[in-house]
């Protein structure tokens, strides 16, 4: 009988925080910029410089800890993690080993097998390193220190994962939580959320863990899932062939879809941690903790439940809207203007998301005033414009910021609802389509649809469809 194995996985997730400045200096923490332009003496590690802690980083860390059900360490401090890499100019990283700011949390995730609680061992604050840029033309490697000193939260899970599905569900839950808190955009494509995957395998039923490997800084959810599958199979094949798994750090090559060894895995003692002598301990008061707790937002799960139970939205609609805070903001702003949540949901999912997609704007990046969409919905529902004109106005507002009422007036899109204005045009259509009129009078109902289409075309699509239909029926019935 063939031996069955199970995976044991733990994650270290790095989230860059959305602060204006870096963690220990005043340099911009914004993504991008010309290489080495967001750099000063402090974050470049010049001798004699001293770090100054960004208070907002502590506040964001506490928010994350509370949202992830952690205990907050009231007295915590920073440590130096000593190692040399070309993108770390000080030759050490300021982090937290002995007294991390958050401990003993958990996240509840939903998988195909039901709900599962994933333990969070700790969350600690630290600074990011720079970035190595490899030039394939010259073969040279250059260093960009813009990212060096950008504040990070490292969220360390317990080894509670047993499948790639659980890992992805957990990462999506972390991403949603950070985005709803407004403390990180978690854009994996920009490196503001990165995951290190610690993976081992063991025979089913064995209590002891196998030897783990660590896969560093994998840059997308799909890549993480593929890397897990590959590394699981690699370790099982190695064991089955009589070999031994070596504890090491491995790099995932997403193009070739395999992992390869980078270096033997260091332990904490290899980094020679010691308390940072330049930074004072952090004391978190009860008042500070209460204030941060009071500012926690309503998260996706609670919103989803409320949208279904109180607003009457279908679960599918609620799932889509709560998938990103940007859509929630548009939806809730639109609902402030118009009284029909389902209308807001339909316009958002059917029209706004398509306009955004065509403009190559991701849902998470939509920055649009939902009250404008609400105003357009009201104009349609009041019969002042038809839905086609409403969609045109929405697209113009989204792409160019044009006021919808001005756009409608400038382009003559106001709907004609006055039967007195519509009737002369319809009589002309009736006179010009004797065959269709006779067919309708003979009981062939399909001719009415044709006559409505001709009337709407003559009225350039600006007439109220229901008024056109009723006017036609009244005139035609009078001819019987």
N, C-alpha and C positions, 0 to 999 in steps of 0.2 A: 504493500500500500504506500502510495506517494505521501511524503510528509507535507502537511499544510503549514503555512506560515502566516503570521499577521504583522502588520506594520505598527510601529510605535513612533509617533511624530510629536515634536514640540516645535513651537515657532518663536522666533524673535522678530518682531515687527517694528520697523523704524518709521515714525511719522514726523516729517518736518512741520514745524508749527508756523502758522500764518501771522507771525509778528512782523511789525514794520522793520525792526532792527534785529541784529544778531543777539546771541545769548549773553555775550560778555563785552560787547562794544557797540558803538552807534552806527556801524556800517549797515547798509540796506540788506535785508534778508530776501529781497525779491528774486524770483527765478530768472535766470538769463542774464543779459547784459554782456558787454564786451568783456573778454577774459581779463581777469585781474583788475577790474575797476571797482568792485565792491570790497575793497581791502584797505586795512589800516595797520598801524604798528602792532595793535593788540592781536588781531586775528591772524596776522602773518608771523606772530611769535617773535617780535623783535626783543632783544635783551632789555631788561629794566622796565618793561610795560606791566601793568596790573589789570586784571579783569574786573569788571563791574557787572553784577548780576542784573539781568533784565527781569523786573518783578512780574511782568505779564507772563513770562514763561512758567513761573511758579503757579500763577493763577490758572493757566491752561492745564498744567499737569494735575492740579487738584480737581478741576472740572472733569478731566478724563477719568481720574481715579473714582470719583463719585459716580459717574455714569456707568462705570464698569464694576460697580459694587465692591470697591477696594476699601481697605483700611488706610487712612491717611496717617503717615508718619509725622507726628507733630514736630519732632526735632530731627532734622535730616541735614546732611552735609554733602559736599563734593569731594571726590577723590581723583587722583591722577593715575591714568592708565598708561603706562610707559611702553611705547614701542615705536619703531621707526618705519615709516613709509614715506615715499616722496611727496605724497599729497597731504602730509601732516607736518607743518613747518615747525611746530614746537617740539616734535619728537615725543609728545605725550598728548593724550586726549583727556579733557576734563569730563568726568562721568560720575556715577554714583554706584559704589559696590556695597559698602557696609551698611548704609542707612538710606535705601531708596525711598522716594517720596510716597509711593503707593505699594501696598502689599495685599496678598490674599483676596483677590477678586474673582469674579466669574462672569462668563457670558453664556447666555442660553441661545442655542442655535437650532434651526429647524432643518431636518434632512428627510430623505425619503423613508427613513426608518423611524421618524418621530423626533421629538425634542431631546436635546442633550446639553448638559452643562459642561462648559470647558473652563477649567481653572486658570486663573491668571496668577502667576507666582509673584510678579512685581512689575512696577512701571518706574523707570528712572529717567532723569533728565541728563542730557549730555549735549556736546557740540558735534556738529557734522565735520567730516574731513573735506578736503578739496576734491578735485576731479582730474584724473589723468586722461589726456586726449592723445590717442595714437594716430599718427599721420601715416597712412598706407603708402603715400607717394615717396616721402623722404625716409620712412622707417624710423623717424624720431618720435619720442614721447614728450609731450609738453604738459605743463601743470597749470590748471586754472584754480585759483584760490578763492573765487567768488563764493563758493558754497561753504568754505571753511569757516566754522563758527556759527552757521545757521543752527537754531535750536532744534533739538530732536527729543521726542519721547521714544524710548525703547520699551515695548510692551512684550514681556516674556511670559509665555504660557506654560502651564504644566504639560507633561507629555501625555495628553489625553486624547489625541487624535488617532483614529484607526483607519481612516480612508481619506482619499483626496477630496471627496465630496464634503466631508466635515471641515477640512482645511479651507476650502473655498467659501463655505457658508460662514465660517468664523471671520475670514478676511472681509467679506462683504458686510458683515455686521459691524466690525471695527470701522470700516470706511464710512458706513452710514452714521455711526455714532459720532465720529470726529467731524464729519461735515455738518451734522445737525447742531453740534456744539459750536461750530464756526471757528474751530481752532486749527484745522488743517484741511486743505482741499483734497488731499490723498490722491493726487494724480500720479499714478504709477508711471505713466509715460514721461513725466518730468522728474521722477525720482523722489517725489515728496511722500511716497509710501513704498517701502521696500521690505521684503520678507526674507529672512534666513530660515531655511528648513533643516531641522535636525531630525534625521530619520534612521531607524534601525529596524531589523526584522527579528522575529523569534518564532520558534515552533509554537503552534496553537496549544495553549495550556501551560506553557512555561511562564513562571513568574518573573524570572530575572530578565532584565533588558539585554538586548544584543548590543554589539559595538556600533556606535552611531557615527554617521558622517554629517557634515554640515554643508549645505548648498547656499551660497551667499548671494544676496541682493538680486533676486529674480524679479524681473521687471513687469510681469503681467500675470493676471490670474490664470490664463490659458497656459502660459509657460510654466507656472508653478505646478499645475495639474500634470502636465507632460513630464516635468522633471521628477515628480514624485513617482509616477509610474515607471519611468526608466530606472531610477535609483533602487526602487523596490526589487525590480527584476534582476538588476545587476548584482545586488547583494545575495539574493536567493540563489542565483546561478553560481556565484562564487562559493557559497557554503556547500551547495550540492556537489560541486567539483572537488571538495576537500580543502578549499582555501579558507582564509580568514579575512574578515573585514577589518580594515585598518582605520583607526580614528583619525580623521583628516578633514580638511576643508576642500571642497570640490567646487568647480565652476560649471554652471550649466550653459552649454552652447545651444541657443535656441534655433539656430539655422541647421546645425548638424544633428540636433536632438540627442545629445549625449552629455554625460558629465565627465570631467577629467580632473585629476588631482592638481591642487594648487600648492598646498603645504600641509605639514602635519599640524593637527589641531592643538593650539596652545591651551593651557589651563590658566586659571586666575593667577597662580603664583608666577607664571612666566611673564606676566605683565608688571610684576613688582608694584602693585597698587600701594599708595599711601595717601593719607589725607592731604588735600590741596591746602598749602599754607597761606595762599593769597585770598581765600574766600571764607567769610564767616559762616558759621552754621546757620541754618534756616529754622526759625521758630514760627510755627503756624498756630495762630490764636483761634479760640472758639468763635470769636466775632467774624474773623476772616472766613472761616469754614462755613459759618451760617450764611454769610452774604453770598458766597460762591454757590452754595447749595440752592439758595432761593432764586438764582439766575439760571438754573438748568432748564432747558427747553422741553417741550413735549416731543418725544422721540417718535420714530417711524411707526413702531408697533402700536403705540397708543393712538397716533393720528389715524392709522389704517382702521382700527377698531371704531373710532369715533366717526370717521367718514361713512362707514357702513351703517352703524347703529343710529346716528343722529341725522346725518345728511341724506341717507337712503341711497348712497352710491353702491353699485355692484362691487363685489370684492376685486374683480379684475381692474376696474377703474382706480380703486383705492390703492391697489398694489403698484400700478404704473405711476400715479401721482406722487406717492410717498417714496418712490425710488430715489429721488434726489431733492434736496432742500430747494433747489432753484424752481422746480415745478410746483412744489408746495406753496412757495411764495407767490407765484403767478396765480395759482388756483384760488388761494385764500383771498388775494387782493381782488380778483374778479368777483368772488362771491360777496364781497362787501358792496359791490355796485349793483349786481343783479341778484334776484332772489331765487334763482333756479340753479342749484349746485350741479345737477345733471347736465344742463346746458353748458355750464362752464367746463365740466369734464369732457363733454363731446367736442367742444371747440378746441380745447387744449390738446387732446389726443389725436383728433382727426386733422385739424388745420394747423395749429401752432407748431406741433412737432414736425409736420411735413415741411413747413416753411423753414424751420430751423435746420432740418436735415439737408434740404436743397441748398441752404446757405453754408453748409458744412460747419454748423454750430452744434456741439454736443449738448445733450439735454442738461448735463451738469453745469454747462457754461452759459445757459440762457440768462440774460440780464434784461428783463422786459417787464414793464409795469402792467400787472394784471388788470388794473382798473381800466386801462385802455381797451383790453379785450372785453371786459364787462360792459363798457359803454357801447361797443359794437354789437354785442349780443342784444342789448336793450333796443338798439335801433332796428335790428332785424325783427325781434319779437313784437315791436310796436308797429311794424309794417312800413317803416320809413325808408328802409332799403331791403332788397332781397338778399338771400344768403350768398349768392355769387358776388354781389357788390360788397357784402360784409367781409368775405374772404379776401377780396382785393384790398380793402381798407386795412385789414389786419396785416397783410403782407407788407404794405407800404409803411405802416406804423412800425413793424418789426425791423425792417431793413433800413429805413431812413428816418424814423422818429416823427413821421408826419402825423399831425392831428387828424383823426379819422373824419370828423365833421367837416373840416376844411377840405380834405381830399374828396369827400363825397360831393360837396358843393362845387368845387373847382372842375370836377369831371362829370357833372350832371348825372349823378348816380341815384339821386333821390327817387323813391318809388312813387308812381302815380296810383293813388288809391281811390280817387274820385270817379265814381261810375259815369258821371256826366262828361268827364274828359275822355274816358275810355270808350264810351258807346259809339261816337262817330267813327272811330277807327275800326271797331268790330263790325259795324254795318258795311263798311267798305270791303272787309274780308268776306263777309257773307255774300255780298253782291259779286265778288270775283271768284267764288268757289261754289258755283251752282250744283255741281255733281256731288260734292261732299255734303252740302246742305240737304239735297234730296235724299241722300243715303241716310243721313241722321233722322230725317222726318219719316223715313221708311222703317226706322227701328234699328239701324246699324250704328250701335253706340260708338264704335271705333272712330267714326268720322268726327265726333266731338273732340277727341284728342288731337286730331289733325288741325281742326279749326282753332283750338286753343294755341297750338304751336305757331300757326300762322299769325295769330293775333299778337302773341308775345314777341314774335320777330318784328312785326310792324311797330310795336311799341318799344322796340330796342331793349327788351328785357327789363324795363323799368316799372312795369305795371305789376300790381299785386295779383298773383296767380289766381287766388280764390275769387277776387272781384271780376277778373276776366272770365273765369269759368261761369260764374253765376250770371253775369251780364249776357253771355252767349246763350245760356240755357233759357233765360227769360225771353230774349228776342226770338229764338228759334221756336220755343213753345207757343209764342204768339202768332207764329206763321202756320200752325197746324189747322 
